[in-house]
Amino acid sequence: MSIEDQRCLSVQPVGRRDFLRLGAAAVLAASVLTPTDALAIHRPGNVRRQLGFLNQHTGERLNAEYWVKGRYLPDALRAINKLFRDHRTGAVHRIDPHLIDTLYALKRKVGVHEPFHIVSGYRSQQTNTMLMENGDHNSGVAQHSFHIKGMAADIYLPGYNLARLHRAALSLRAGGVGYYPDNGFVHVDVGPLRHWGA
């Protein structure tokens, strides 16, 4: 048994400061998830999180069980990184696990089992600059985009009303939410709390 595993198994007394920190973390989780979701994620029987994705540019599909028994699965996260890559340059970047958890919460919120279609995941600085120079302001390309940091995704669910998906994403209060009905997607990121669009 590794030292890390032994640490995981050892029982440590919880001081007042740690107790308050744990309480704050629980409040944060509850603010991101609906009460039902928060309870479901923290129930002892809920030991797995799974998501499906389809990259609309490459046609690649992925059904990833990315979190099991309180731990992220590195192989699944690497597969998600690859699917979310910049399709223009092929550059792969680490996708923030908080973004994946936000998409998981959104999936539970809308109750749809279809894969999220990814319009844009990671975006390299090169691609971001090119899109900005093309002057397509309606696409919402920002100079300091959270796509560059692997903290944003532009998504939709075929057959699911985009306005409802937008409202569900707003209700999570997990970061930025942009609504692009003309382009057919909702932007979700794990940056500061803000929103734009209709």
N, C-alpha and C positions, 0 to 999 in steps of 0.2 A: 504494500500500500504506500503510495507516495505521500510526501509531507503535506502536499496540498489536500489530498483526500483525508488525511488525518485531521487537518485543520477543519475541514468541512464537517467531520463527524464529531469533533470535540464540542462540548457545551461550554459556552462562555457566558458569564454573568452580563446582563445588559444594564448599563449605567443609565442615569437620567438623560444625559446628552444623547446617547445612542437611541434611547427610547423615543425621544423627541424627533430625532432624525428619521427613524422608521415611520413615525406617525406622519411626518411631512411627506415622505415618499408615498405613503398610502393615499394621502389627500391628493397629491399630484396625479397618481394613477387614476383615482376616482374622477378627477376633473377631465381627463382625456377620454375615459371610457364611460359608457352609460352605466348606471348602477348594476344592471344585469351583467354587462360585460366584465366589470371590475370584480364582481363576485365569482363569475365563471372562471376568470383567469387565475384567481387566488385560491379556488377550491382545490383541495388536495388531489382530487381525481383528474383535474385538468393539467395534464403533463405534456401536452403536445400542441404546437401551433403550426398550421399548414396554410400555404397560399399558392394559388395558381397564377401564372403570368403568360401573356403572349406579346411578343415584340412585334408590333405592326409593320416594322420596316424589314425585318429579317425573316419573319414567319416562325421564329423559334418559340417553342412552348416549354414551360417549366412548371412542374407541380412539386413544390418543395416543402418538406417538413423541416422547418428551420430552427425550431426551439423544442427541446425535450427535457423534461424534469429540471426546469430552472436554468438550463444552459443553451446558448446558441450553438448550433452545429456548424463548425467551420466549413465543411464541404458544401453544405447547403448555401451558406452565405457567399462562398466563392462562385457557386453556380448563379446566384442572383446577381452578383457583381457582373458576371459575363453577360447575362441576358440584358441587363440595364446599360450595357456599354454604349459609347458614342458610335452610332451606326455609320457615321460619315468617316471617322478616322480609325475606327476599330479599337480606340483606347478604352481600357478597362480601369475602373476606379472603385475603391471601397464604397459601398452604399451603407449609409448610416443605419445601424439596426433599429434606431428609434423610428426611422421612416418606415421600415418594414413592419414594426409593431403598430404604427399608426394605420397602415393599410390593412393590417389584420383587424384592428378595431373597427375600421370602416366596413370591411367585409361582414363582420358580425352585426354591425348596425343596420346595413341594408338587407341582410339575410339572403344574399345571392351567392350561389356556389360556382358561378362561371368565373373564369380567370379574368383578372384585370388586364386590359389591353394597354400596353405601354406606348405612348406617343413619343415621350422623351423621358429618359432617366438621367444617367450621367451625361454631361455635356462638357467636352474639353474646352479650354480657354480659346483654342484656335477656332473651334466651331462656333462658340458663343460670339467671338469677335466678328466672324464672317456673317453670322445672322444679323448682328447689329448693323454692320456696314451695308447690308442689303436693304436696310431701312424699313423692315416689316414690323412697324410698331404695333400692329394689331395682334401679333403673335406673342406679345408680352416678354420679349427678350430683354433682360436687365443686365447692366454692365457687371454687377456683382451677384450674379444669379446663384441661387442655392443649388442649381443643377451642377455647377462647376465643383461644388463640394461633396456631391453624392448625397445631398440632403433633400432632393425634390424629385417628384415624378408627375408627369402629365398623363392622366389616365381616363379611361371610360369603360363602361360595361355595355356591350352590345345588347340591345333590347331593354335596357334599363334607362328610365327617364333621366336625362342629364341634370335637369334642375333639381330633381330629388337627390341625386348623388351629391350635388353641390351643397344642398341644405344639410345632408347627413355629414359631410366633411366639415362644414362650419360648426355643427353641433359638438364635434369632438374637442374643439378648442385646443388643438395640438400644435398649431403653428400657422403658417400662411396658407390661404385658400384663394385661388383665383378661378373665375368662371369665364370660360371661352366658348359660348354656345355656337358662334360662327365657325369656330375651328373644331368643335365637337369634343372638347375635353375639359376636365377639371384639373387644375394645378393643386398639388398638395405638397407642402414642405414642412420641415421641423425647425424652421427658424422662428423669429419672434411672432407673436400672435397678431395677425392682421388679415385683411381680406380686400379683394377688389373684384371688379366686374359687376354684372347686373345684380 
